[in-house]
């Protein structure tokens, strides 16, 4: 049976981290440019072997990510990363991208928090105009840093809400600390009209998803895949139509599931929970957005009709303006009625 090209399927990408979106070749070139010595896990040209289900494994993953981030040292590096990311989104059929960034990680080299945010937003506008991909930014706090830092970021995120910031996130190891420690930061973000989109339900179980809903007022969940372990939580997510940003390849790469077929993608989909497939950190996990749809088809048996519905759910879960949503939903219908590849 012939199937349609998933790279041509219009879709939104709602779970992509800033440094993690970098091309491997760009990482190597910027490392040479700035004299950064990369470990073999980053310089070999193949995705590193990762497992983050124990503390040592998560530390190794975070150390590799921090090393990759260290090659982003000046304005041209930031603009290059965003432009190339937008080009890669086009190639994968992504028409709308919400990219997540913790500006505190880049601020020391780029002149401070405000110059960093303004540079990222300007680079986003430039790349969007050049490629046609709608791009917005989620500013994310880090669970490993203080709640006061998170409140500072939330205020800055609100300050730039009319310049391209659409949401506020919380990243890093959800097994560390409690979600409610960041409740005041998320209250600031929500009052400012931003989407609350913290990580939960990946390395920690369904209880971390409940905490994101109850303590942080989450309107969308980063990952959320382990909600599948709790039928009552699944029903709650489905009833409230809370989109989960599921990243199948990274779930396996980090050892959350042992094999692609073990990711409960079908169970989540059939429970009525809206899903937005995401690539998370392609630099480290080795696959971009279209590959997540191929996994849904080849491993989980999703038909073209179901893949189209996944794409619709990604659009509905986005912060794209209503006109953009309608256009994308129409284009998804056209993909589905068009000829197979």
N, C-alpha and C positions, 0 to 999 in steps of 0.2 A: 504494500500500500504506500503510495507516494505521500509525502508529508511536506508541509509548508516550512519555509526557512525561518527558524526562530530568531535569527539575527535581523530579519526584516519585520518582525512583529513589533509594532510600536508599544512602548512600555515606559514606566517611570522607575527610576532607581533611587531607593530611599535609604539604603544602608551601605555607605561607602565612606571610609576614613581617609583623611587628607593625605598623609604620607603613604598609606597603604595603597593609594591609587596610582602610585608612580610606576612607570615602566621599568623593568629590570635594566635595560640598556641605559636609561637615563640615570639610574642610581650609579652605575659604573662610571659614566662620564662625569657626573658631578663629584664623585669621590676623587677622581683624578684631578679635576679642576681645583678642589679645595684641599688636596693632600690628605684625604681621610682613608685610613687603612681599613678595609672591610674584612670581616671574617669569611672563611670559605663558604659558610652557609649562605652568605649574601652575594658572593662573587662567582659562584660556580656556574651560574646560568640556569640552575634548576631550583624549584621550590625547596626550602629547607625542610628537614624532617622535624615535625613539631608534635608536641603532646602537652596540653596545659591542664590536665585534670588533677595534677598535683602541684604543690607550690613551686617546686624546682622547675618543672616544665613551664609554668606560667612566667616565672622569672626569666627563663631563657627566651621565650617568645617576646617579652617586653624589652629585653636587652637588645634583641635583633631589631625591633621596631625603633627603639631609641637611636641605635646606630644609623639606621636608614634615615631617620629624621635629621641627623646631624649634618647631612650633605646639603640641606636646604638652608643656605646662609645669606643669600642676598635677594634683591627684588627680582632679578632675571630668573633665578631658580624657581621662585614662587610662580611667576607668570608662565614659565615653561611647564611646570607640573600641571597647572590648571588647564592650560591650552591642550596639552597632550591628553589629559584625562577627558576633556570634552570631545576630542577627536575619537578616542576609544569608545566613548559612549555612543557616538554616531554610528560607529562600525557595528555596535551590538544592538542597534535599534532603540536605544534609550532616547526619548525625546524630552525628558524632564529629569533632572538630577538634584537631589538634596544631599550635599556633601557635608560631612561632620568634621569639625576642627576644634581642637583645644588650643587657643592662641597663646596660652602661657608657655607652651612647649617651644614656640618659635620666637617669642618676644625678646629674649635676651640678645639674639643676633639681628633683630630687625627693628630695634629702636624703641621697644616697649609694646604694651598691649594694644593701645589705640592705633599706632602706626601699623601693627601687624593686622588687625582686623580690617583697617581701611585698605591695606594693600591686597588682602585676600578678596575683599568685596570688589575692588577695582579689577583685579585679575579675572574674577568671575564674570563681571559685566563684559569685559573684553573678549573672553573666550566664548561666551554665549552669543555675542554679536557675530563673531567669526564663524561659528559652527552651526548656529540655529538651535542648539540645545538650550532649553530653559534651565537655568542653574540658580539655586538658592542655597543658603548656608544654615546649618545648625551649629550653634556654639555649644560645646560640651565641657562640662566640669569633669574633674578626675576624682574618682573615689579615694585615691591614695593621698589626695591633698585636703586641705582644711575646708570646713563648711564656709568659713569667711571668704576664702578664695572663690568658692562656688557662687556666693552672693555677689561678689564683685563682677564675675563673669555674667551673671544673670542681668545685672543692671546694664552692663555694656551691651548685652544681646538686645535688650529692650530699646536701648538708645539707637541701635542700628536697624530696628524692625522695619523702617520705611526705606532701607537701602539694600535689602536683600537677605536679612536674617529672618528666618521663619520659625525657628524652633530652638529649644534648649534641651540638651542631653546630659547623660551621666554615663561615663565609660570606665574602662578598666575592670578589674576582677570583682564581680558582684558578690563574691564570697567574703569580701573584706568590708567590714563596717555595715551599718544599717542604712537603708534607704531614707528613713525618717530623719537621719542626721542632716539631710539636705533639703528638708521640707520647706524651709524659709526661702531658699534660693529658687525652688520651683514655684513657690507662691508668687514671688516677684515676676518670674517669667510669664506665668499664666495671666496675672493681672495686666501685664503689658501686651497681651494678645498673642503670645507665642505658644506654639505647640509644645507640650511636655512629652519628650520621647526618650526616656532613660533606657539603658540596657537592663535586661533581666531575663531569667529563664534560659540561660545557656550553661554556664559553668555551675551555677546554683539552680536549684530545682524550682518547681511551681510556686513555692512560697515567695521567691524573689519577684515573680510576676505580680502576685497579690500585693506585695509591699509597694511596688511601683504604682499600682492602681490606687491603693488605699492611702499611702503616705505622700505620694508625689503628684497625684491627679493626672496620671499618664493618659494621654490621648492616643498614643502609639507606643508600641514596645519594641525596643531593639532586641532582636532575636525572638525570645518568647517561646521557642520551640518546645521547651520542656513543660509548657502548660498542658501538653498532650497527656501527661501523667496524672492529671486531675480533671475528671469529667465535669465537676461542678464549675471549676475555673474555665474550662473550655466553653461551657454554656454561658457563663458571664461575659466572656470576651465576644462570643457570637451575638448575644443579646444586645450588647452595647456597640457592636461593630468596631471593636478596637483592633486596628491592623497590627499584625506581628511581622516584623522585618526578618524573614527567615533566610538564613545563609547556609544552604546545604553543604557546599564544599568546605567551608571553614569549620562547620560542626564536626566533620570527619577529620579534617587536618589537625584540629586541636584535641581530638580524642573524646569528644562528647559522645559520639557514636562510633562504633568500630568499622562500619561499612556504609556506603551511600544508601543502600536499601534499608538501613536501620533508622534513618532520619524519618520521623513520623509525619512526613509531608502530606501523605494521603489522608491520614487521620485528622490532621488539622483542617485540611480543605473540606473534607466531608462533614466536619462538625459545624461548618458555617462561619468559622473564624476567618476574617479577611486576611490575606497574605500579600506581602510584597517581597518577592525574591531579591536578595542582595548578594553582592560579591565580597563585602566586608573589607578585606585587604588583599587585593589581587597580587600585589608585590610578593607577599609571603605565602599565599595559598595557591597561586598559579593559575587561577581561572577568573574570568570576568563575567559580566552579567549574562550574556547569551548562554554561556555554559551552564548556568543554574537552570535555565529553561530546558536545555538538553538533558540534564540530569532528571528533571521532572518527567520528561517524555520517556527517556530510555531506561531509567531505573524504576520509576514509580508508575509508569504506564499512563501518563496523562495524554489524552487525545488533543488534537488541535483545538477543539471546542473548549476543553478545559484549560489549555495553555492561554487561549484568548481571555478566558475568565480570570486567570491569574494576572494577566496584563491589565485588565479592567480594574481589578482590585488594587493593583499598585497605583493606578491613576487616581482612583477614588480616595486612597489613603494619603495622597500627596497634599501639599499646600499650593498646588498650582491654581491659578485663577480659573474661575468657572468657564470662561471662554476657551482656555487651553484644554481643560478637561473634556469639554464637549467635542472639540476637534480631535483629540487623541482617541476618545471612545469611538468616534465615527471611523477613524483610520484603522482601529482594531477590527471593527466589523468588516471593513474592506479587505483586510488581510485574510479574514476567515472565509469570506466569500470568493476570494481570488483563487487562481489555480495553484495546485500543489507544485512544489519545486521539482 
